[in-house]
Amino acid sequence: MRQFLLLTGSGDTWNSIGPFTGAVNTISFMLVGTVTLFFNQSWRINEKVLSAKQKHEETSAKLLELNQTLEHKVVERTEMLTSSEHKARRILNTPWIPLWSRTLFHHCRDQPGRRGTDRV
């Protein structure tokens, strides 16, 4: 700036603003440095947010897949239990099975805390 003012014949203008140019330069460099640091920190924060978002999406997709698998297993095992229950009823209601085994089965079914035979 000094060279421009001196070449154009504005030496008086330079003499009046000359003492302040060092401060303006210092403030300009500090401003550029601050913007640079702010940008770097903003960039790192942005990368962390994007990484967290990607992990969240992956976790959500995995959770959805596990939920569907669980629902499929519940349906499958319910069908197996229903089938087993029907088989047990058919066997126990057949006349050729001795009465004492049917009585034993009903006795075990009626005991509290027995799993799987409560609805038979």
N, C-alpha and C positions, 0 to 999 in steps of 0.2 A: 504494500500500500504506500509505503514511504517513497519508493522509487517512482511510482505512478504520479504521486502528488508533486514530487520534485521535477519530474520531466515535463509535466504540464504547466509548470510555473506557479504552483500553488504551495509554495514553501511556507507562507504564513499559516495556511490551514494545517500543514503538518506540524508546525511549531505549537499550535494550540491543542491538537489532539495527540501529539507524540507521547506525553506522559501517561496517557490512559491506554495506549495500545498494548502494553505489556500485560495489564490487568485483563483486557479483552481477550488476549491470546490465552492467558492462563484459564480464564473462565470457559473459553471455547474448548480447550483440551479436557478440562474437568467434565464438561457436559458430554463430550464424546466418550470419555471413559465411563461415565455413569451409565449412559445409554448402552454401551457395550456390555458392561456387567449385568445390567438389567436384562438385556437380551439373552445372555448366556444362562442366567438363572431361570428366565421364562422358558427357554428351550429345554432345560433339564426337567422343569416341572411338567411341561407338555409331554415329554417323553415318558415320565412316570405315569401320568394320567392315561396316556395311550396304552402303556403296558398293562396297567390295572384294568382298563376296559377290555383288552384282549383276553386277559386271564379270566375276567368275569364272564365273557361270552363263552370261552372254552368250558368253564365250570358249569354254566347254565346248560350248554349242550350236553355235557356229560351227565348232569343231573336229570335232564329230560330223558336221555337214553336209559338211565338206571330206573327211572320211574316207569317207563314203558315196559322194561324187562320185568320189573316187580309186578306190575299189573298182569302181565302174561303168566308169570309164575303163579300168582294167586288164582287166576282163572283155571289154569292147568291143575293145580293141586285141589281146588274145589271140585273139579270134575272127577279127579281120582278118588277123593273122599266120598263123593256121592255114589260113584260106582262101587266102591268097597262097601259102603253102607247097604246098598241094594243086594250085593252078594251075600253079606252077612244075614240080612233079613230073609233072603231066599233059603239059605242053608238052615237057619234056625227055625223057620216055619215049615220045614219039610217034616212029614210025619215019621219018617224012619229014624230021625235023630232022637235018642233017648230023652225022656222028660227031664232027667236030672241035669243034663248039659244045658237045656234051655233055661231051667230054673237058675243054674249057676250063672249063666250069661246075664239074665235079668237082675240077679243079685249084685253082680259086679257093676252093672250099668247104673244101678240105683245108689251106689256108694258115692258120697261127695268127694270131689277132687279127682275123679277119673276123667282123663282127657280122651276125647275121640269117641267115647261111647255114650255121651250124654244125650244125644238125639236119637239113638237107635231105638 
